[in-house]
Amino acid sequence: MKHQPQTFHPIPGVYMQPDGQATVTVWGPLLESVEMVGSPEMPMQVPLQKKEYGYWQGQTVLPPGQRYKFRLNGKEAFPDPASLSQPEGVHGYSEVLDRSFLWTDEGWTGIAQEELILYELHTGTFSDTHDFEGVAERLPYLKKLGITAIEIMPVNHFPGSRNWGYDGVYTYAVHGAYGGLHGLKRLVNAAHNEGIAVILDVVYNHLGPDGNYLAEYGPYFTSRYKTPWGKALNFDDAWCDGVRNYFVQNVLLWLEECRIDGLRLDAVHAMWDYSAHHIMQQISEAVQALEDATGRKKILIAEIDLNNPRYISSVSAGGYGLQAQWADEFHHALHSILTGETNGYYEDFGQMYHLEKSFRDTYVYDGGYSAHRKRMFGASAQHLPYSKFVVFSQNHDQVGNRLLGDRLSATLSPAQLQLAAAAVLLSPHIPLLFMGEEYGEKNPFLFFVAHEKEDLVEVVRKSRREEFAYFQFEGDFPDPQSEQVFLSCVLGHDCKKEPVARQMFEWYQQLISLRKTRPAFNNFERTAVNVWPVDEVERVLLVERNGHNDSVLIAFNFSDAGRPLPALCHGLDYILTSAQQSDYAANRLSPFSVSVFEKKNT
């Protein structure tokens, strides 16, 4: 049964009507007065009236482009917490936008969750123009690759000209250098017309340190909890209803007004909430209501540093109702096998058994002892289909949080890269690719910022050096503030220039086509997958996929030596050809290879 809200909470911000009338709403339950004031070049003054539940509201006529702030208690004025545009930066005046847009995607209703093949990208480094237009221009290329959805790293307004997006301080404003709110809508519209869904990465667990004025307006933060990035947002303390509404309405801005198909929710384990009605459940219910009303499919994908299936279990089963989560442990198991790295959190991995278990059970640690955490960790996800989990061999975190931002292509051979791609794309989970991996991009993806306060820049530099002190780095330490570091991360898009890159791109196309067209790859139930116990010496992983009168057997050889064809493969017809399998006629699996077989008469 759906939770029934007890009170009505209005949408924060400035909403213009076609006749120029605007409704202005600010949440500030402890304030004594709120006035909307214009910039010196566009002076105006509108006092707001206090309403229920701590909201201040007013009606006025405003032209598009009006610059404004809110003066609090007759003293200092601050930008709008729900600003849609900050043309003067994080400390400047907010801007009133004409939000109208001519959509041409009326036939678009989204895609099924099981059809997702995600492609994560950073707007600033995906193209030489560093904006939404640069992404839109490459949509035909992505369609040719075969992906079905782009997942865009956060785009809300951040300080300076470049940032990963996780230091954003205006939850409702789209960064102007990317193209602003209208640029985002144009990209979504163009993607839908190419048959590609759009997932947006959003950050609801913290705000960045520069330009964050929420605390001036009200109790947006709580001292009850801490996060690794600063103050915890107030989802369950006094006055939390206004905070919860602020974020629920932001979800609806992206999914309803911008027609985005889903959200990737950053680090939801840092959204502390012990109330009876968890904020994740409240968000999922609001999104379900929107989907029911519009007939357009929406999806909520969580990043969770907990092997806790409650977040993605249905509300009727006692869960929070999110549709999917990132499964980092698949990455960790695969990465440690391919690279041999077993430091940091990789100390919990490094054996073929871990990859075998991730293929079979998704969570590697589902109640067992974690040496890295020094405690028992996780719970079983066996009751949930594989399509609830997103897996990858690379992403912005796993590449960008390395000192040198080095991709797998910096150290692995083409055969190993092809094997990594096959492990992800032929797994029973939802696959995610990280921009550029499809042709073996060599440029790094480093951590970068452009903070305006020098003391903050030094804090970032110091923390990065401390984080990687064990590395004993020789040479110039990558400076997060450097523009050159940012430019070094821009994709080279070499798949038409280099033969090896072109061959890699064609391999990804082949794997994606196989995943889309072979019925066995479209059954995500636990009973449809068999994973055979792996020999740590042989390093050959066998996975069977079954569905719709179709069965395939996949042999992944993670050894640097050729291996005899496993007994299970004899008597089956070979269906996937590649230079990797040149020894098949000799009944051997090539080093670092994948072979796919089908049963006779299927």
C-alpha positions in Angstrom: 0.0 0.0 0.0 1.4 3.4 -1.0 2.3 5.9 1.8 -0.2 8.8 1.8 1.5 12.1 2.5 0.0 14.0 5.4 0.6 17.5 4.1 0.9 19.4 0.8 4.3 20.9 0.0 4.7 23.4 -2.9 7.4 23.3 -5.6 10.3 25.5 -4.6 11.7 28.1 -7.0 10.3 30.5 -9.6 7.7 29.2 -11.9 6.6 31.5 -14.8 3.2 31.3 -16.5 2.7 32.2 -20.2 1.2 35.6 -19.2 4.4 36.6 -17.4 3.0 36.0 -13.9 5.4 34.1 -11.7 4.9 32.1 -8.5 7.9 32.5 -6.2 8.4 29.9 -3.4 11.2 29.7 -0.8 11.4 27.3 2.1 12.7 28.9 5.3 10.8 27.8 8.4 12.9 29.8 10.9 13.2 33.0 8.9 11.4 36.2 10.0 11.2 37.8 6.5 12.0 37.0 2.9 12.2 39.5 0.0 12.9 38.8 -3.7 15.4 41.5 -4.8 16.8 42.3 -8.3 20.3 42.9 -9.4 21.5 46.6 -9.6 21.0 46.4 -13.4 17.5 45.0 -13.0 16.2 46.3 -9.7 12.9 45.0 -8.2 11.6 44.1 -4.8 8.9 41.6 -3.9 8.1 40.7 -0.3 7.0 37.1 0.2 4.3 36.0 2.6 4.8 33.2 5.1 2.6 30.1 4.5 2.2 26.7 6.1 5.1 24.3 6.9 7.8 27.1 6.6 7.2 28.2 3.0 7.3 31.8 1.8 5.4 32.6 -1.4 4.6 35.6 -3.6 3.1 36.4 -7.0 4.7 38.9 -9.4 5.3 39.7 -13.1 8.9 38.8 -14.1 10.6 38.9 -17.5 12.8 36.0 -18.6 16.4 36.8 -17.8 15.6 38.7 -14.6 18.5 38.4 -12.1 17.5 38.1 -8.5 18.4 36.9 -5.0 16.4 36.6 -1.7 17.1 39.0 1.2 16.7 37.1 4.4 15.5 38.9 7.6 16.2 42.2 6.1 19.9 41.6 5.9 22.1 39.8 3.4 20.8 38.4 0.1 21.6 35.0 -1.3 20.9 33.1 -4.5 17.8 31.0 -4.9 18.2 27.5 -3.4 16.1 26.2 -6.3 17.7 28.4 -8.9 17.5 27.1 -12.5 20.4 29.2 -13.8 23.5 30.9 -12.2 25.0 32.9 -15.1 27.3 34.8 -12.7 28.6 31.7 -10.9 27.8 30.1 -7.6 27.9 33.4 -5.6 26.1 35.5 -8.2 22.5 36.3 -8.9 20.0 33.6 -10.0 18.3 34.0 -13.3 14.6 33.6 -14.2 14.2 31.2 -17.2 11.5 30.7 -19.8 11.1 27.0 -19.3 9.1 26.3 -22.5 10.5 23.8 -25.0 9.2 22.3 -28.2 9.5 18.5 -27.8 9.5 16.2 -30.8 9.7 12.9 -29.0 6.0 12.4 -28.4 6.1 8.7 -29.4 8.9 7.9 -26.9 7.8 5.9 -23.9 11.2 4.7 -22.7 12.8 1.3 -22.9 12.5 -1.8 -20.7 14.9 -2.2 -17.9 16.1 -5.5 -19.3 17.1 -3.8 -22.6 19.5 -1.3 -20.9 23.0 -1.2 -22.3 24.4 1.9 -20.5 27.2 4.2 -21.6 28.5 6.5 -18.9 29.9 9.8 -20.0 31.2 13.1 -18.7 29.8 16.0 -20.6 33.0 18.1 -20.3 35.4 15.5 -21.6 33.3 13.5 -24.1 33.9 16.0 -26.9 36.1 18.9 -27.9 33.3 21.3 -27.3 32.8 20.2 -23.7 29.0 20.6 -23.8 25.7 18.9 -24.5 25.9 19.8 -28.2 29.1 17.7 -28.4 27.3 14.8 -26.9 24.3 15.2 -29.2 26.6 15.2 -32.3 27.9 11.8 -31.3 24.5 10.1 -30.7 24.6 8.4 -34.2 28.0 7.0 -33.3 26.6 5.6 -30.0 23.6 4.2 -31.8 26.0 2.5 -34.2 27.8 1.0 -31.3 24.6 -0.4 -30.0 24.1 1.1 -26.6 20.5 1.8 -25.6 21.0 4.5 -22.9 23.6 7.2 -22.0 24.3 7.8 -18.3 25.5 11.4 -17.8 27.6 12.3 -14.9 26.1 15.2 -12.7 25.4 18.4 -14.6 24.0 20.6 -11.7 25.8 23.9 -11.3 29.3 23.7 -9.7 32.0 26.3 -8.9 34.4 27.2 -11.8 34.5 25.9 -15.3 35.3 22.2 -14.9 34.4 19.6 -12.3 33.3 15.9 -12.2 30.0 17.3 -11.0 29.9 15.9 -7.5 30.8 19.3 -6.0 27.6 20.8 -7.3 25.8 23.4 -5.1 22.7 24.2 -7.1 20.6 21.0 -7.2 18.1 22.5 -9.7 20.5 24.5 -12.0 22.2 23.0 -15.0 25.7 24.2 -15.5 25.7 27.0 -18.0 28.9 26.0 -19.8 27.3 22.7 -20.7 24.3 24.4 -22.3 22.0 25.1 -19.3 18.5 23.7 -18.9 17.5 24.2 -22.5 20.7 22.5 -23.7 19.9 19.5 -21.5 16.4 19.3 -22.9 17.7 19.5 -26.5 20.1 16.6 -25.8 17.3 14.5 -24.2 15.0 15.2 -27.2 17.7 14.3 -29.7 18.6 11.1 -27.8 15.0 10.0 -27.8 14.7 10.6 -31.5 17.7 8.3 -32.0 16.0 5.6 -29.8 18.5 6.2 -26.9 17.3 6.7 -23.3 19.0 9.2 -20.9 19.9 8.5 -17.3 21.2 11.4 -15.2 23.6 11.0 -12.3 22.3 13.1 -9.3 23.8 13.8 -5.9 21.4 13.9 -2.9 23.8 12.9 -0.2 25.9 16.2 0.1 26.6 19.5 -1.6 29.9 21.0 -2.6 31.8 23.3 -0.2 31.9 26.5 -2.4 28.7 28.4 -3.0 26.5 26.3 -0.8 23.9 28.6 0.8 21.2 26.2 1.8 22.0 26.5 5.6 21.2 30.3 5.3 17.6 29.4 4.5 16.8 26.7 7.0 17.8 23.4 8.6 18.8 21.6 5.4 21.6 19.8 7.3 21.8 17.8 10.5 24.5 17.2 13.1 23.2 13.7 13.7 25.3 12.1 11.0 28.5 12.7 9.1 29.4 11.9 5.4 32.9 11.7 3.9 32.2 14.9 2.0 30.8 17.2 4.6 27.5 17.8 6.5 24.7 15.3 6.2 21.5 16.4 4.7 18.5 16.5 7.0 16.2 13.7 6.0 14.9 12.7 9.5 15.5 15.5 12.0 13.3 18.4 12.9 11.9 20.3 9.9 13.0 17.5 7.5 9.8 17.6 5.5 10.8 20.7 3.6 14.2 19.1 2.8 12.7 15.9 1.6 10.2 17.9 -0.6 13.2 19.9 -2.0 14.8 16.7 -3.3 11.6 14.9 -4.4 10.6 17.9 -6.5 14.1 18.0 -8.0 13.6 14.3 -9.1 10.4 15.3 -10.8 12.1 18.3 -12.5 14.5 15.9 -14.3 12.0 13.1 -15.0 8.9 15.1 -15.8 9.9 18.5 -17.2 13.2 17.4 -18.8 11.8 14.0 -19.8 14.9 12.2 -18.6 14.3 8.4 -18.4 15.9 7.7 -15.0 18.4 8.8 -12.4 21.5 7.2 -11.0 21.5 8.2 -7.3 24.9 8.8 -6.0 26.0 7.1 -2.7 22.5 6.6 -1.2 24.1 4.8 1.8 25.2 8.4 2.8 21.6 9.6 2.8 20.9 8.9 6.5 17.3 8.4 7.3 15.8 6.4 10.2 12.3 7.6 9.7 9.5 5.1 9.2 9.0 6.3 5.6 12.6 6.3 4.1 13.4 9.1 1.7 14.3 6.5 -1.0 10.8 5.0 -0.7 9.3 8.5 -0.9 11.2 9.2 -4.1 10.4 5.8 -5.6 6.7 6.3 -4.9 6.7 9.8 -6.5 8.5 8.4 -9.6 6.0 5.5 -9.8 3.1 8.0 -9.7 4.8 10.0 -12.5 5.2 6.8 -14.6 1.6 5.9 -14.1 0.4 9.4 -15.1 2.6 9.7 -18.2 3.0 6.2 -19.5 6.7 6.7 -19.8 9.0 4.2 -18.2 11.3 5.6 -15.5 14.1 3.9 -13.6 16.0 4.7 -10.4 19.5 3.2 -10.1 21.3 3.5 -6.8 25.0 3.5 -6.0 25.2 1.6 -2.7 28.3 0.8 -0.7 26.2 -1.9 1.1 25.3 -5.4 -0.1 21.8 -4.7 1.1 19.0 -5.7 -1.3 16.4 -3.8 0.7 17.0 -0.7 -1.4 16.0 -2.5 -4.6 13.3 -4.8 -3.2 9.7 -3.8 -3.8 7.8 -1.8 -1.2 5.4 -4.7 -0.8 8.3 -6.9 0.2 9.6 -4.3 2.8 12.0 -2.6 0.4 12.4 1.0 -0.8 11.3 0.3 -4.4 14.3 1.4 -6.4 14.7 -0.5 -9.7 18.5 -1.3 -9.8 21.9 -0.7 -8.2 25.5 -0.6 -9.3 27.3 -3.9 -8.4 30.8 -2.8 -7.6 31.9 -6.2 -6.5 31.6 -7.6 -10.0 34.1 -4.9 -11.0 36.4 -5.6 -8.1 36.5 -9.3 -8.9 37.1 -8.8 -12.6 39.7 -6.0 -12.1 41.7 -7.9 -9.6 41.8 -11.0 -11.8 42.9 -9.1 -14.9 45.4 -6.7 -13.3 46.7 -8.7 -10.3 45.9 -5.8 -8.0 45.0 -6.8 -4.4 45.7 -3.6 -2.4 43.0 -1.4 -0.8 39.5 -2.8 -1.2 40.9 -5.3 -3.8 42.3 -7.3 -0.8 38.8 -8.9 -0.6 39.3 -10.2 -4.2 41.9 -11.7 -6.5 40.8 -15.3 -6.8 38.7 -16.8 -9.7 36.2 -17.9 -7.1 35.2 -14.3 -6.5 34.4 -13.7 -10.1 32.6 -17.1 -10.3 30.4 -16.0 -7.3 29.7 -12.6 -8.8 28.4 -14.2 -12.0 26.3 -16.6 -9.9 25.2 -14.6 -6.9 26.0 -10.9 -7.9 27.1 -10.0 -4.3 30.4 -11.7 -3.6 30.0 -10.9 0.1 26.5 -11.9 1.1 27.0 -12.6 4.7 30.6 -13.9 4.8 33.6 -12.4 6.4 35.3 -9.4 4.6 39.0 -9.1 5.4 39.0 -5.5 4.2 36.2 -4.5 6.5 37.3 -6.9 9.2 33.7 -8.0 9.8 30.8 -10.1 8.3 29.3 -8.2 5.4 26.2 -8.2 3.2 23.1 -10.2 2.6 21.8 -12.5 -0.2 20.3 -11.2 -3.4 19.2 -14.5 -4.6 15.5 -13.5 -4.6 16.1 -10.7 -7.1 16.7 -11.1 -10.9 20.0 -10.2 -12.4 18.4 -7.3 -14.2 18.4 -5.4 -10.9 22.2 -5.0 -11.0 24.5 -2.9 -13.2 28.0 -4.2 -13.8 31.1 -2.8 -15.5 34.8 -3.2 -16.0 35.4 0.5 -15.7 33.5 3.7 -14.6 34.3 7.2 -13.5 34.9 6.2 -9.9 37.1 3.1 -10.6 39.2 5.0 -13.2 39.1 8.5 -11.9 39.9 7.7 -8.3 43.2 6.2 -9.3 46.2 8.5 -8.9 47.0 8.6 -12.7 43.4 8.1 -13.8 44.7 5.2 -15.9 42.2 3.1 -17.8 42.5 -0.7 -18.3 43.9 0.1 -21.7 47.0 1.5 -20.1 48.2 -1.9 -18.8 46.1 -4.6 -20.5 46.6 -6.2 -23.9 43.9 -6.0 -26.6 43.0 -9.6 -25.9 42.5 -8.9 -22.1 40.4 -5.8 -23.0 38.2 -7.9 -25.2 37.9 -10.5 -22.5 36.8 -7.8 -20.0 34.2 -6.5 -22.4 32.8 -9.9 -23.0 32.6 -10.6 -19.2 30.5 -7.5 -18.8 28.3 -7.7 -21.9 27.7 -11.4 -21.8 27.0 -11.5 -18.0 23.4 -11.9 -16.9 23.4 -8.4 -15.4 22.8 -5.0 -17.0 26.0 -3.8 -18.6 27.6 -0.3 -18.3 30.4 0.9 -20.5 32.6 3.9 -19.6 33.1 6.4 -22.4 36.0 5.4 -24.7 36.5 1.9 -23.6 34.7 0.6 -26.7 37.8 1.5 -28.8 40.5 1.3 -26.0 40.8 5.0 -25.3 44.3 5.8 -24.0 43.7 9.2 -22.5 43.3 9.1 -18.7 40.3 10.2 -16.7 41.8 12.1 -13.8 40.1 13.9 -10.9 39.7 17.6 -11.8 38.2 20.8 -10.3 38.3 24.5 -10.9 37.6 25.9 -7.5 37.6 29.7 -7.1 39.0 29.8 -3.6 42.7 29.1 -3.3 42.4 27.7 0.3 39.9 25.2 -1.0 42.2 24.3 -3.9 45.0 23.6 -1.4 42.7 21.4 0.7 41.9 19.3 -2.4 45.6 19.0 -3.4 46.6 18.0 0.1 43.8 15.4 0.4 44.7 13.8 -2.9 48.4 13.6 -1.9 47.5 12.0 1.4 45.2 9.5 -0.3 47.9 8.3 -2.5 50.9 8.6 -0.2 51.4 4.8 -0.4 52.1 5.1 -4.1 55.6 6.6 -3.7 54.9 8.7 -6.8 57.8 10.0 -8.8 57.5 13.1 -10.9 54.8 15.8 -11.1 51.7 14.9 -9.0 48.6 15.4 -11.1 47.2 18.7 -10.0 43.3 18.6 -9.8 43.1 22.3 -10.4 45.2 22.3 -13.6 43.3 23.0 -16.8 45.8 20.8 -18.6 44.8 17.8 -16.4 41.2 18.4 -17.5 42.2 18.7 -21.2 44.3 15.5 -21.0 41.0 13.6 -20.2 39.1 14.7 -23.3 38.4 11.6 -25.5 40.5 11.1 -28.6 37.8 9.2 -30.5 40.4 7.1 -32.3 38.2 4.3 -33.6 38.5 5.6 -37.2 42.2 6.5 -37.0 43.8 3.4 -35.5 43.3 -0.2 -36.7 43.5 -1.7 -33.2 40.9 0.8 -32.0 38.6 0.0 -35.0 38.9 -3.7 -34.3 38.0 -3.1 -30.6 35.0 -1.1 -31.6 33.8 -3.9 -33.9 34.3 -6.4 -31.1 32.0 -4.3 -28.8 29.5 -4.1 -31.6 29.6 -7.9 -32.1 29.1 -8.6 -28.4 26.2 -6.1 -28.1 24.5 -7.5 -31.1 24.9 -11.0 -29.7 23.4 -9.8 -26.4 20.4 -8.2 -28.2 19.6 -10.9 -30.6 20.3 -14.2 -28.8 17.2 -15.2 -26.8 19.4 -16.9 -24.1 20.9 -13.5 -23.2 17.4 -12.0 -22.5 16.4 -14.1 -19.6 17.5 -12.6 -16.3 15.9 -15.0 -13.8 18.3 -16.7 -11.4 17.2 -20.1 -12.6 18.2 -19.3 -16.2 22.0 -19.1 -15.3 24.3 -21.9 -14.4 27.9 -21.2 -13.3 30.4 -24.1 -12.9 32.9 -24.1 -10.1 36.2 -22.7 -11.4 39.7 -24.1 -11.0 42.1 -21.5 -9.7 44.9 -22.9 -11.8 43.1 -23.4 -15.0 41.3 -20.0 -14.7 38.5 -21.0 -17.1 35.0 -19.8 -16.1 32.0 -21.5 -17.6 28.6 -19.8 -17.6 25.4 -21.2 -19.2 22.6 -18.9 -20.2 19.1 -20.3 -21.0 15.9 -18.8 -22.2 13.2 -19.0 -24.8 14.2 -22.4 -26.2 17.8 -21.3 -26.5 20.9 -22.3 -24.6 24.5 -21.0 -24.8 27.6 -21.9 -23.0 30.3 -19.2 -22.5 33.9 -20.2 -21.8 36.0 -17.3 -20.4 39.7 -18.1 -20.3 41.5 -15.8 -17.9 44.8 -17.6 -18.2 47.8 -16.3 -20.1 48.1 -19.8 -21.6 46.0 -21.9 -23.9 43.6 -24.3 -22.2 42.1 -27.6 -23.3 38.5 -27.2 -24.4 36.4 -28.1 -21.3 34.5 -31.3 -21.5 31.2 -29.5 -21.4 32.0 -27.8 -24.7 32.4 -31.0 -26.7 29.5 -31.8 -28.9 28.3 -28.2 -29.1 28.3 -25.9 -32.1 30.6 -22.9 -32.1 28.8 -19.7 -32.8 31.0 -16.7 -32.0 34.1 -16.2 -34.2 37.0 -14.0 -33.3 40.8 -13.9 -33.8 40.9 -14.7 -30.1 39.7 -18.3 -30.8 42.2 -19.3 -33.4 43.0 -22.5 -31.6 39.4 -23.8 -31.5 40.0 -26.3 -34.2 42.7 -27.8 -32.0 40.2 -28.2 -29.2 41.9 -25.4 -27.2 40.9 -22.1 -25.8 43.3 -19.3 -26.6 44.9 -17.2 -23.8 42.7 -14.4 -22.5 39.8 -15.4 -24.7 36.1 -16.0 -24.7 34.2 -18.6 -26.7 30.4 -19.0 -27.0 28.8 -22.3 -27.9 25.2 -23.3 -28.6 23.5 -26.6 -28.0 22.7 -28.6 -31.1 19.1 -28.5 -32.3 18.2 -25.5 -30.2 
